[in-house]
Amino acid sequence: MNLFKGEKIDISSKKKWFIIGIIIAILNPIFSGLIMAFGFLTEPKLRKEGKILLVISFVWAIILAYIVEALKRGGFL
């Protein structure tokens, strides 16, 4: 089976991949979360989930930046 000749791939479980995407976005929001979100955005059936992952990645990255800065000011890091 050659995937590069325009063959269509169906996602077996949208919900499963969405949950995996959220977990990846939470664990590593800046790189992996954004890559996963952009990957979802390229799939027509996963565009809504991709937008949600993109927002989660950006918001969580900003929150983590504030937490790290607060820990640095407090002398913990």
Secondary structure, 3 states (H helix, E strand, C coil): CCCCCCCCCCCCCHHHHHHHHHHHHHHCHHHHHHHHHHHHHCCHHHHHHHHHHHHHHHHHHHHHHHHHHHHHHCCCC
